[in-house]
Amino acid sequence: MAEQLNKQLLILEQENGKKIYLDLNVSTDTTAIESFKQAAITSEKAFDKGVDISTSSFDYATGIAVFLALCATGLAYWFGAKSFVLTKQSFEAVVKQIKSSENLMETSNRELIESQENLKRLDIANERCNSIRLVAAEFISLCEHLMYEAKNLQNNLIGDLPLDYIEPLTQKRDLMEINGTKLELYLGRSHLSASVLLLKRGLIRDITSGLRRESHNVDINYWKNQIRDFKLNLTDYFEKELFHNRKGD
């Protein structure tokens, strides 16, 4: 079935029996324009008859025509004023919507930039922590190896050491020192950096004394405790470092 549209019509009847139909469902702009048009036509027809409202020749039919013209003009004025108000309200609503969209976009862009900066900061922090882990792992491994070698040297001070033993041990000692220096630079001025320095200097002293065949007390338990504490402190450092970077500190 074809869709039926309900329309509201305003009917104005002229003196010649013709009727004017005004569709109230259309926009106020269209109605105002149509009303002005009808008012102009009615006024023109009325005054084409030579109406003179100051004389007795002003007949009843002509008076009706003039009255209808005035009504149409008033109606057109009302619709015009209404259209202006609605147009102004629509314009203000559009302006508010544009401003709201701009604020929303600005907020969204700011949040996106902050999120990207946080991710970048976290990536840098993770990369730095991973670099420290690699250097620290090798440093700790060399420290654990060297403390046992230092004790072994003290237990065997008699006789000369073979060259194929001295060279690898010396290389490990030097590599431990290099990694320790890297760790100090990574950690900066902190208690961990001081711990690295103590481990590095103490083990170099113990190893060097053994290589020179000099008597020196090497306390394995002491070094075990020092290395264990260093591992724990290093783990705490990683957790705090990443936590502060997640917060943006």
DRENPA-3360 file (N, C-alpha, C; in nm, 2 decimals, always signed):
BEGIN
1 = MAEQLNKQ = +0.09/-0.12/+0.00/+0.00/+0.00/+0.00/+0.09/+0.12/+0.00 ~ +0.04/+0.22/-0.08/+0.12/+0.35/-0.08/+0.11/+0.42/+0.05 ~ +0.22/+0.47/+0.10/+0.22/+0.54/+0.23/+0.14/+0.67/+0.22 ~ +0.05/+0.69/+0.31/-0.04/+0.81/+0.32/+0.02/+0.91/+0.42 ~ +0.03/+1.03/+0.37/+0.09/+1.14/+0.46/-0.02/+1.22/+0.51 ~ -0.02/+1.25/+0.64/-0.11/+1.33/+0.71/-0.07/+1.48/+0.70 ~ -0.15/+1.57/+0.65/-0.11/+1.70/+0.63/-0.21/+1.79/+0.71 ~ -0.16/+1.90/+0.76/-0.24/+2.00/+0.83/-0.24/+2.12/+0.74;
9 = LLILEQEN = -0.37/+2.16/+0.70/-0.38/+2.27/+0.60/-0.46/+2.39/+0.67 ~ -0.41/+2.51/+0.64/-0.49/+2.63/+0.68/-0.55/+2.69/+0.55 ~ -0.68/+2.70/+0.55/-0.76/+2.75/+0.43/-0.80/+2.89/+0.45 ~ -0.76/+2.98/+0.35/-0.80/+3.12/+0.35/-0.89/+3.14/+0.22 ~ -1.02/+3.19/+0.24/-1.11/+3.21/+0.13/-1.11/+3.35/+0.09 ~ -1.10/+3.38/-0.05/-1.10/+3.51/-0.10/-1.24/+3.55/-0.14 ~ -1.26/+3.68/-0.18/-1.40/+3.72/-0.21/-1.46/+3.66/-0.34 ~ -1.37/+3.61/-0.43/-1.42/+3.55/-0.55/-1.44/+3.40/-0.53;
17 = GKKIYLDL = -1.44/+3.35/-0.41/-1.47/+3.21/-0.38/-1.35/+3.12/-0.39 ~ -1.23/+3.17/-0.43/-1.11/+3.09/-0.44/-1.05/+3.07/-0.30 ~ -0.99/+2.96/-0.28/-0.94/+2.92/-0.15/-0.79/+2.91/-0.16 ~ -0.72/+2.96/-0.05/-0.58/+2.95/-0.04/-0.55/+2.84/+0.06 ~ -0.46/+2.74/+0.02/-0.43/+2.63/+0.11/-0.28/+2.65/+0.16 ~ -0.27/+2.66/+0.29/-0.13/+2.67/+0.35/-0.10/+2.54/+0.42 ~ +0.01/+2.48/+0.37/+0.06/+2.35/+0.43/+0.14/+2.38/+0.55 ~ +0.09/+2.34/+0.67/+0.15/+2.37/+0.79/+0.27/+2.27/+0.82;
25 = NVSTDTTA = +0.28/+2.16/+0.74/+0.38/+2.06/+0.77/+0.52/+2.10/+0.70 ~ +0.51/+2.20/+0.61/+0.64/+2.24/+0.55/+0.72/+2.33/+0.65 ~ +0.84/+2.36/+0.61/+0.92/+2.45/+0.69/+0.87/+2.59/+0.71 ~ +0.90/+2.65/+0.81/+0.86/+2.79/+0.83/+0.91/+2.88/+0.72 ~ +1.03/+2.86/+0.67/+1.08/+2.94/+0.56/+0.99/+2.93/+0.44 ~ +0.95/+2.81/+0.40/+0.86/+2.79/+0.28/+0.73/+2.85/+0.31 ~ +0.67/+2.84/+0.42/+0.54/+2.89/+0.46/+0.54/+3.05/+0.45 ~ +0.65/+3.10/+0.51/+0.66/+3.25/+0.51/+0.67/+3.30/+0.37;
33 = IESFKQAA = +0.74/+3.24/+0.28/+0.76/+3.28/+0.14/+0.62/+3.27/+0.07 ~ +0.55/+3.16/+0.09/+0.42/+3.14/+0.03/+0.32/+3.24/+0.07 ~ +0.32/+3.27/+0.21/+0.23/+3.37/+0.26/+0.26/+3.51/+0.20 ~ +0.38/+3.55/+0.19/+0.41/+3.68/+0.13/+0.36/+3.68/-0.01 ~ +0.38/+3.57/-0.08/+0.33/+3.57/-0.22/+0.18/+3.59/-0.23 ~ +0.11/+3.51/-0.15/-0.04/+3.52/-0.15/-0.09/+3.66/-0.11 ~ -0.02/+3.72/-0.01/-0.06/+3.85/+0.04/-0.04/+3.95/-0.07 ~ +0.07/+3.94/-0.14/+0.10/+4.04/-0.25/-0.01/+4.02/-0.36;
41 = ITSEKAFD = -0.04/+3.90/-0.40/-0.14/+3.88/-0.50/-0.28/+3.93/-0.46 ~ -0.32/+3.91/-0.34/-0.45/+3.95/-0.29/-0.46/+4.10/-0.28 ~ -0.35/+4.16/-0.23/-0.34/+4.31/-0.23/-0.35/+4.37/-0.37 ~ -0.28/+4.31/-0.46/-0.28/+4.37/-0.59/-0.42/+4.36/-0.66 ~ -0.49/+4.25/-0.64/-0.63/+4.23/-0.69/-0.72/+4.33/-0.63 ~ -0.71/+4.35/-0.50/-0.80/+4.44/-0.43/-0.78/+4.58/-0.48 ~ -0.66/+4.63/-0.49/-0.64/+4.77/-0.53/-0.65/+4.79/-0.68 ~ -0.65/+4.68/-0.75/-0.68/+4.70/-0.90/-0.82/+4.74/-0.92;
49 = KGVDISTS = -0.91/+4.72/-0.83/-1.05/+4.76/-0.84/-1.07/+4.91/-0.81 ~ -0.97/+4.97/-0.77/-0.98/+5.12/-0.74/-1.05/+5.14/-0.61 ~ -1.01/+5.07/-0.51/-1.07/+5.08/-0.38/-1.03/+5.21/-0.31 ~ -1.12/+5.27/-0.25/-1.10/+5.39/-0.18/-1.17/+5.38/-0.04 ~ -1.10/+5.35/+0.06/-1.17/+5.32/+0.19/-1.22/+5.44/+0.26 ~ -1.19/+5.56/+0.20/-1.25/+5.68/+0.26/-1.38/+5.72/+0.21 ~ -1.43/+5.65/+0.10/-1.56/+5.68/+0.04/-1.66/+5.57/+0.07 ~ -1.78/+5.60/+0.04/-1.89/+5.51/+0.07/-1.90/+5.40/-0.04;
57 = SFDYATGI = -1.81/+5.41/-0.15/-1.81/+5.31/-0.25/-1.73/+5.19/-0.21 ~ -1.67/+5.19/-0.09/-1.60/+5.08/-0.04/-1.70/+4.97/+0.00 ~ -1.71/+4.87/-0.09/-1.82/+4.77/-0.08/-1.77/+4.66/+0.02 ~ -1.86/+4.57/+0.05/-1.83/+4.47/+0.15/-1.73/+4.37/+0.10 ~ -1.74/+4.32/-0.03/-1.65/+4.22/-0.09/-1.51/+4.27/-0.09 ~ -1.50/+4.40/-0.13/-1.36/+4.46/-0.13/-1.30/+4.46/+0.01 ~ -1.38/+4.50/+0.11/-1.34/+4.50/+0.25/-1.29/+4.36/+0.29 ~ -1.36/+4.26/+0.25/-1.32/+4.12/+0.28/-1.18/+4.09/+0.22;
65 = AVFLALCA = -1.16/+4.14/+0.09/-1.03/+4.11/+0.03/-0.92/+4.18/+0.10 ~ -0.94/+4.30/+0.14/-0.84/+4.38/+0.21/-0.81/+4.31/+0.34 ~ -0.92/+4.27/+0.41/-0.90/+4.20/+0.54/-0.81/+4.08/+0.53 ~ -0.85/+4.00/+0.42/-0.77/+3.87/+0.40/-0.62/+3.90/+0.36 ~ -0.60/+4.01/+0.29/-0.47/+4.05/+0.25/-0.39/+4.09/+0.38 ~ -0.45/+4.16/+0.47/-0.39/+4.20/+0.59/-0.36/+4.08/+0.68 ~ -0.45/+3.98/+0.68/-0.43/+3.86/+0.76/-0.32/+3.78/+0.70 ~ -0.31/+3.77/+0.56/-0.20/+3.69/+0.50/-0.07/+3.76/+0.53;
73 = TGLAYWFG = -0.07/+3.89/+0.53/+0.05/+3.97/+0.55/+0.10/+3.94/+0.70 ~ +0.00/+3.95/+0.79/+0.04/+3.92/+0.93/+0.09/+3.78/+0.95 ~ +0.02/+3.69/+0.88/+0.06/+3.55/+0.90/+0.20/+3.53/+0.84 ~ +0.23/+3.60/+0.73/+0.36/+3.59/+0.67/+0.47/+3.64/+0.76 ~ +0.43/+3.76/+0.82/+0.53/+3.82/+0.92/+0.56/+3.73/+1.03 ~ +0.45/+3.66/+1.08/+0.47/+3.57/+1.20/+0.56/+3.45/+1.16 ~ +0.53/+3.39/+1.04/+0.61/+3.28/+1.00/+0.76/+3.33/+0.97 ~ +0.77/+3.45/+0.92/+0.91/+3.50/+0.90/+0.99/+3.52/+1.02;
81 = AKSFVLTK = +0.92/+3.58/+1.13/+0.98/+3.59/+1.26/+1.02/+3.46/+1.32 ~ +0.92/+3.37/+1.31/+0.95/+3.23/+1.37/+1.06/+3.16/+1.29 ~ +1.07/+3.18/+1.16/+1.18/+3.12/+1.08/+1.31/+3.18/+1.13 ~ +1.31/+3.31/+1.15/+1.44/+3.37/+1.19/+1.49/+3.32/+1.33 ~ +1.39/+3.30/+1.42/+1.43/+3.25/+1.55/+1.48/+3.11/+1.54 ~ +1.41/+3.02/+1.46/+1.45/+2.88/+1.45/+1.59/+2.87/+1.38 ~ +1.61/+2.96/+1.28/+1.74/+2.96/+1.21/+1.85/+3.00/+1.30 ~ +1.82/+3.10/+1.38/+1.92/+3.15/+1.48/+1.96/+3.04/+1.58;
89 = QSFEAVVK = +1.85/+2.97/+1.63/+1.87/+2.86/+1.72/+1.95/+2.75/+1.66 ~ +1.92/+2.72/+1.53/+1.99/+2.61/+1.46/+2.13/+2.65/+1.44 ~ +2.16/+2.77/+1.41/+2.30/+2.82/+1.39/+2.38/+2.81/+1.52 ~ +2.32/+2.85/+1.63/+2.38/+2.85/+1.76/+2.41/+2.70/+1.80 ~ +2.32/+2.61/+1.77/+2.34/+2.47/+1.80/+2.45/+2.41/+1.72 ~ +2.46/+2.45/+1.59/+2.57/+2.41/+1.50/+2.71/+2.46/+1.56 ~ +2.71/+2.58/+1.60/+2.83/+2.64/+1.65/+2.88/+2.57/+1.78 ~ +2.78/+2.54/+1.87/+2.81/+2.47/+1.99/+2.87/+2.33/+1.96;
97 = QIKSSENL = +2.80/+2.27/+1.86/+2.85/+2.13/+1.82/+2.99/+2.13/+1.76 ~ +3.02/+2.23/+1.68/+3.15/+2.25/+1.63/+3.26/+2.27/+1.74 ~ +3.22/+2.36/+1.83/+3.31/+2.38/+1.94/+3.33/+2.26/+2.03 ~ +3.23/+2.19/+2.05/+3.24/+2.06/+2.13/+3.32/+1.96/+2.06 ~ +3.31/+1.95/+1.92/+3.39/+1.86/+1.85/+3.53/+1.90/+1.85 ~ +3.56/+2.03/+1.84/+3.70/+2.08/+1.85/+3.76/+2.04/+1.98 ~ +3.69/+2.07/+2.09/+3.74/+2.04/+2.23/+3.76/+1.89/+2.24 ~ +3.67/+1.81/+2.19/+3.69/+1.66/+2.20/+3.81/+1.62/+2.12;
105 = METSNREL = +3.83/+1.67/+2.00/+3.94/+1.63/+1.92/+4.07/+1.68/+1.99 ~ +4.07/+1.80/+2.05/+4.19/+1.85/+2.11/+4.23/+1.76/+2.23 ~ +4.12/+1.72/+2.31/+4.15/+1.63/+2.43/+4.20/+1.50/+2.38 ~ +4.14/+1.45/+2.27/+4.18/+1.31/+2.22/+4.32/+1.32/+2.17 ~ +4.36/+1.42/+2.10/+4.49/+1.44/+2.05/+4.60/+1.45/+2.16 ~ +4.56/+1.53/+2.26/+4.65/+1.54/+2.38/+4.67/+1.41/+2.45 ~ +4.56/+1.34/+2.47/+4.57/+1.21/+2.54/+4.66/+1.11/+2.45 ~ +4.64/+1.12/+2.32/+4.72/+1.03/+2.23/+4.86/+1.06/+2.24;
113 = IESQENLK = +4.90/+1.19/+2.24/+5.04/+1.23/+2.25/+5.10/+1.19/+2.38 ~ +5.02/+1.21/+2.49/+5.07/+1.16/+2.62/+5.09/+1.01/+2.63 ~ +5.00/+0.94/+2.57/+5.01/+0.79/+2.56/+5.13/+0.75/+2.49 ~ +5.16/+0.81/+2.37/+5.28/+0.78/+2.29/+5.40/+0.81/+2.36 ~ +5.40/+0.93/+2.43/+5.52/+0.96/+2.51/+5.55/+0.87/+2.62 ~ +5.44/+0.82/+2.69/+5.46/+0.72/+2.80/+5.51/+0.59/+2.74 ~ +5.46/+0.55/+2.63/+5.51/+0.42/+2.57/+5.65/+0.43/+2.53 ~ +5.69/+0.55/+2.47/+5.83/+0.57/+2.43/+5.92/+0.57/+2.55;
121 = RLDIANER = +5.87/+0.64/+2.66/+5.95/+0.64/+2.78/+5.97/+0.50/+2.84 ~ +5.86/+0.42/+2.84/+5.87/+0.28/+2.89/+5.97/+0.20/+2.80 ~ +5.96/+0.22/+2.67/+6.05/+0.14/+2.58/+6.19/+0.17/+2.61 ~ +6.22/+0.30/+2.63/+6.36/+0.34/+2.66/+6.40/+0.28/+2.79 ~ +6.31/+0.29/+2.89/+6.34/+0.23/+3.03/+6.37/+0.08/+3.02 ~ +6.28/+0.01/+2.94/+6.30/-0.13/+2.93/+6.43/-0.17/+2.86 ~ +6.46/-0.09/+2.75/+6.59/-0.11/+2.68/+6.71/-0.09/+2.77 ~ +6.70/+0.01/+2.85/+6.81/+0.04/+2.94/+6.82/-0.07/+3.05;
129 = CNSIRLVA = +6.71/-0.11/+3.10/+6.71/-0.22/+3.20/+6.77/-0.35/+3.14 ~ +6.73/-0.38/+3.02/+6.78/-0.50/+2.96/+6.93/-0.49/+2.93 ~ +6.98/-0.38/+2.90/+7.12/-0.36/+2.88/+7.20/-0.38/+3.02 ~ +7.14/-0.32/+3.12/+7.20/-0.34/+3.25/+7.20/-0.49/+3.29 ~ +7.09/-0.56/+3.27/+7.08/-0.70/+3.30/+7.19/-0.78/+3.23 ~ +7.21/-0.75/+3.11/+7.31/-0.83/+3.03/+7.45/-0.81/+3.09 ~ +7.48/-0.68/+3.11/+7.62/-0.65/+3.17/+7.63/-0.70/+3.31 ~ +7.52/-0.69/+3.39/+7.52/-0.73/+3.53/+7.54/-0.89/+3.54;
137 = AEFISLCE = +7.47/-0.96/+3.45/+7.47/-1.10/+3.45/+7.61/-1.15/+3.42 ~ +7.68/-1.09/+3.33/+7.82/-1.13/+3.30/+7.91/-1.09/+3.41 ~ +7.89/-0.97/+3.46/+7.97/-0.93/+3.58/+7.96/-1.02/+3.70 ~ +7.84/-1.06/+3.73/+7.82/-1.15/+3.85/+7.88/-1.29/+3.82 ~ +7.86/-1.34/+3.70/+7.92/-1.47/+3.66/+8.07/-1.47/+3.68 ~ +8.13/-1.36/+3.63/+8.28/-1.35/+3.64/+8.32/-1.34/+3.79 ~ +8.24/-1.26/+3.87/+8.28/-1.24/+4.01/+8.27/-1.38/+4.08 ~ +8.17/-1.46/+4.06/+8.15/-1.59/+4.12/+8.27/-1.68/+4.08;
145 = HLMYEAKN = +8.31/-1.68/+3.96/+8.42/-1.76/+3.91/+8.55/-1.72/+3.97 ~ +8.57/-1.58/+3.97/+8.70/-1.53/+4.02/+8.72/-1.55/+4.17 ~ +8.61/-1.55/+4.25/+8.63/-1.57/+4.40/+8.68/-1.71/+4.43 ~ +8.63/-1.81/+4.35/+8.68/-1.95/+4.37/+8.82/-1.96/+4.32 ~ +8.85/-1.90/+4.21/+8.99/-1.90/+4.16/+9.09/-1.84/+4.25 ~ +9.04/-1.73/+4.31/+9.13/-1.66/+4.41/+9.16/-1.75/+4.53 ~ +9.06/-1.82/+4.58/+9.08/-1.92/+4.69/+9.17/-2.03/+4.65 ~ +9.15/-2.08/+4.52/+9.23/-2.19/+4.47/+9.38/-2.15/+4.46;
153 = LQNNLIGD = +9.40/-2.03/+4.42/+9.54/-1.98/+4.41/+9.60/-1.97/+4.55 ~ +9.53/-1.93/+4.65/+9.58/-1.92/+4.79/+9.61/-2.06/+4.85 ~ +9.53/-2.16/+4.80/+9.55/-2.30/+4.85/+9.67/-2.37/+4.78 ~ +9.72/-2.31/+4.67/+9.83/-2.37/+4.59/+9.94/-2.26/+4.56 ~ +10.00/-2.21/+4.66/+10.10/-2.11/+4.64/+10.24/-2.17/+4.60 ~ +10.26/-2.30/+4.62/+10.39/-2.36/+4.59/+10.40/-2.38/+4.44 ~ +10.51/-2.35/+4.39/+10.54/-2.37/+4.25/+10.49/-2.26/+4.16 ~ +10.54/-2.27/+4.03/+10.50/-2.17/+3.93/+10.37/-2.21/+3.86;
161 = LPLDYIEP = +10.29/-2.11/+3.82/+10.17/-2.13/+3.75/+10.19/-2.15/+3.60 ~ +10.12/-2.25/+3.53/+10.14/-2.26/+3.39/+10.08/-2.14/+3.31 ~ +10.14/-2.11/+3.20/+10.09/-2.00/+3.12/+9.95/-2.01/+3.07 ~ +9.91/-2.14/+3.03/+9.78/-2.16/+2.98/+9.67/-2.14/+3.09 ~ +9.71/-2.13/+3.21/+9.62/-2.10/+3.32/+9.62/-1.95/+3.35 ~ +9.74/-1.89/+3.35/+9.75/-1.75/+3.39/+9.67/-1.66/+3.29 ~ +9.69/-1.69/+3.16/+9.64/-1.60/+3.06/+9.49/-1.59/+3.06 ~ +9.41/-1.71/+3.06/+9.27/-1.70/+3.06/+9.22/-1.64/+3.19;
169 = LTQKRDLM = +9.28/-1.66/+3.30/+9.24/-1.61/+3.43/+9.26/-1.46/+3.43 ~ +9.37/-1.41/+3.37/+9.40/-1.27/+3.37/+9.29/-1.20/+3.28 ~ +9.25/-1.26/+3.17/+9.15/-1.21/+3.07/+9.02/-1.20/+3.14 ~ +8.98/-1.30/+3.22/+8.86/-1.29/+3.30/+8.86/-1.18/+3.40 ~ +8.97/-1.16/+3.46/+8.98/-1.05/+3.56/+8.96/-0.92/+3.49 ~ +9.03/-0.90/+3.38/+9.02/-0.77/+3.31/+8.87/-0.75/+3.25 ~ +8.81/-0.86/+3.21/+8.67/-0.85/+3.16/+8.58/-0.82/+3.27 ~ +8.60/-0.87/+3.39/+8.52/-0.84/+3.50/+8.53/-0.69/+3.54;
177 = EINGTKLE = +8.65/-0.64/+3.53/+8.67/-0.50/+3.56/+8.60/-0.41/+3.46 ~ +8.61/-0.45/+3.33/+8.54/-0.37/+3.22/+8.39/-0.37/+3.24 ~ +8.33/-0.48/+3.27/+8.19/-0.49/+3.29/+8.15/-0.42/+3.42 ~ +8.23/-0.42/+3.52/+8.20/-0.34/+3.64/+8.20/-0.19/+3.61 ~ +8.29/-0.15/+3.53/+8.29/+0.00/+3.50/+8.17/+0.03/+3.42 ~ +8.13/-0.05/+3.33/+8.00/-0.03/+3.25/+7.88/-0.02/+3.34 ~ +7.88/-0.11/+3.44/+7.77/-0.10/+3.54/+7.77/+0.02/+3.62 ~ +7.88/+0.07/+3.66/+7.89/+0.19/+3.73/+7.84/+0.31/+3.65;
185 = LYLGRSHL = +7.87/+0.31/+3.52/+7.82/+0.42/+3.44/+7.66/+0.41/+3.42 ~ +7.61/+0.29/+3.41/+7.47/+0.27/+3.39/+7.39/+0.31/+3.52 ~ +7.45/+0.27/+3.63/+7.38/+0.30/+3.76/+7.40/+0.44/+3.82 ~ +7.50/+0.51/+3.77/+7.52/+0.64/+3.82/+7.56/+0.65/+3.96 ~ +7.52/+0.76/+4.03/+7.55/+0.77/+4.17/+7.45/+0.71/+4.26 ~ +7.47/+0.58/+4.29/+7.37/+0.51/+4.37/+7.45/+0.41/+4.46 ~ +7.38/+0.35/+4.55/+7.45/+0.25/+4.64/+7.48/+0.13/+4.56 ~ +7.41/+0.10/+4.45/+7.45/-0.02/+4.37/+7.58/+0.01/+4.30;
193 = SASVLLLK = +7.60/+0.13/+4.25/+7.72/+0.16/+4.19/+7.84/+0.15/+4.28 ~ +7.82/+0.19/+4.41/+7.92/+0.17/+4.51/+7.95/+0.02/+4.54 ~ +7.84/-0.06/+4.53/+7.86/-0.21/+4.55/+7.94/-0.27/+4.44 ~ +7.92/-0.22/+4.32/+7.99/-0.27/+4.20/+8.14/-0.24/+4.22 ~ +8.17/-0.12/+4.27/+8.31/-0.08/+4.29/+8.38/-0.16/+4.39 ~ +8.31/-0.19/+4.50/+8.37/-0.28/+4.61/+8.39/-0.42/+4.56 ~ +8.30/-0.48/+4.49/+8.32/-0.61/+4.43/+8.44/-0.61/+4.34 ~ +8.44/-0.52/+4.25/+8.54/-0.51/+4.15/+8.68/-0.50/+4.21;
201 = RGLIRDIT = +8.70/-0.40/+4.30/+8.83/-0.38/+4.36/+8.87/-0.50/+4.45 ~ +8.78/-0.55/+4.53/+8.81/-0.66/+4.62/+8.86/-0.78/+4.55 ~ +8.78/-0.82/+4.45/+8.82/-0.95/+4.37/+8.95/-0.93/+4.29 ~ +8.97/-0.81/+4.24/+9.10/-0.79/+4.17/+9.21/-0.80/+4.26 ~ +9.20/-0.75/+4.38/+9.30/-0.76/+4.48/+9.33/-0.90/+4.52 ~ +9.23/-0.98/+4.54/+9.24/-1.12/+4.58/+9.31/-1.20/+4.47 ~ +9.26/-1.18/+4.34/+9.32/-1.26/+4.23/+9.46/-1.22/+4.20 ~ +9.49/-1.09/+4.21/+9.63/-1.04/+4.18/+9.73/-1.10/+4.28;
209 = SGLRRESH = +9.69/-1.10/+4.41/+9.77/-1.16/+4.51/+9.81/-1.30/+4.48 ~ +9.71/-1.38/+4.44/+9.73/-1.52/+4.40/+9.82/-1.54/+4.28 ~ +9.80/-1.45/+4.18/+9.88/-1.46/+4.06/+10.03/-1.43/+4.09 ~ +10.05/-1.34/+4.19/+10.18/-1.30/+4.23/+10.24/-1.40/+4.33 ~ +10.17/-1.50/+4.36/+10.21/-1.60/+4.46/+10.23/-1.54/+4.60 ~ +10.15/-1.44/+4.63/+10.15/-1.37/+4.76/+10.04/-1.43/+4.85 ~ +10.08/-1.45/+4.98/+9.98/-1.50/+5.07/+9.87/-1.40/+5.11 ~ +9.75/-1.44/+5.10/+9.64/-1.34/+5.12/+9.51/-1.42/+5.16;
217 = NVDINYWK = +9.44/-1.37/+5.26/+9.32/-1.44/+5.30/+9.20/-1.41/+5.21 ~ +9.14/-1.52/+5.16/+9.03/-1.51/+5.07/+8.91/-1.57/+5.14 ~ +8.81/-1.49/+5.18/+8.69/-1.54/+5.25/+8.58/-1.57/+5.16 ~ +8.56/-1.69/+5.12/+8.46/-1.73/+5.02/+8.32/-1.69/+5.07 ~ +8.29/-1.72/+5.20/+8.16/-1.68/+5.25/+8.13/-1.53/+5.24 ~ +8.23/-1.45/+5.27/+8.21/-1.31/+5.26/+8.17/-1.27/+5.12 ~ +8.24/-1.32/+5.02/+8.21/-1.29/+4.88/+8.08/-1.34/+4.83 ~ +8.04/-1.46/+4.88/+7.91/-1.52/+4.85/+7.80/-1.42/+4.90;
225 = NQIRDFKL = +7.81/-1.38/+5.02/+7.71/-1.28/+5.08/+7.71/-1.15/+5.00 ~ +7.83/-1.10/+4.96/+7.83/-0.98/+4.89/+7.76/-0.99/+4.75 ~ +7.79/-1.10/+4.69/+7.73/-1.12/+4.55/+7.58/-1.14/+4.56 ~ +7.54/-1.22/+4.67/+7.39/-1.24/+4.68/+7.32/-1.11/+4.71 ~ +7.37/-1.03/+4.80/+7.31/-0.90/+4.83/+7.30/-0.81/+4.71 ~ +7.41/-0.82/+4.63/+7.41/-0.73/+4.51/+7.30/-0.78/+4.41 ~ +7.28/-0.91/+4.40/+7.17/-0.96/+4.31/+7.03/-0.91/+4.36 ~ +7.01/-0.92/+4.49/+6.88/-0.87/+4.55/+6.86/-0.72/+4.52;
233 = NLTDYFEK = +6.96/-0.65/+4.55/+6.95/-0.50/+4.53/+6.93/-0.46/+4.39 ~ +6.99/-0.54/+4.30/+6.98/-0.51/+4.16/+6.83/-0.54/+4.11 ~ +6.78/-0.65/+4.16/+6.64/-0.68/+4.13/+6.54/-0.57/+4.18 ~ +6.56/-0.52/+4.30/+6.48/-0.41/+4.35/+6.50/-0.29/+4.27 ~ +6.62/-0.26/+4.22/+6.64/-0.15/+4.14/+6.56/-0.15/+4.01 ~ +6.56/-0.27/+3.94/+6.49/-0.29/+3.82/+6.34/-0.26/+3.84 ~ +6.28/-0.31/+3.95/+6.14/-0.30/+3.97/+6.11/-0.15/+4.00 ~ +6.19/-0.08/+4.08/+6.16/+0.06/+4.11/+6.18/+0.15/+3.98;
241 = ELFHNRKG = +6.28/+0.12/+3.90/+6.31/+0.19/+3.78/+6.19/+0.19/+3.68 ~ +6.14/+0.07/+3.66/+6.03/+0.05/+3.57/+5.90/+0.11/+3.63 ~ +5.88/+0.10/+3.76/+5.76/+0.16/+3.82/+5.76/+0.31/+3.81 ~ +5.87/+0.37/+3.83/+5.88/+0.52/+3.82/+5.85/+0.56/+3.67 ~ +5.90/+0.49/+3.58/+5.89/+0.52/+3.44/+5.74/+0.50/+3.39 ~ +5.67/+0.40/+3.45/+5.53/+0.38/+3.41/+5.45/+0.50/+3.47 ~ +5.49/+0.55/+3.58/+5.42/+0.67/+3.64/+5.45/+0.80/+3.57 ~ +5.56/+0.80/+3.49/+5.60/+0.92/+3.42/+5.69/+1.01/+3.50;
249 = D = +5.75/+0.95/+3.61/+5.84/+1.03/+3.70/+5.98/+1.05/+3.63;
% end
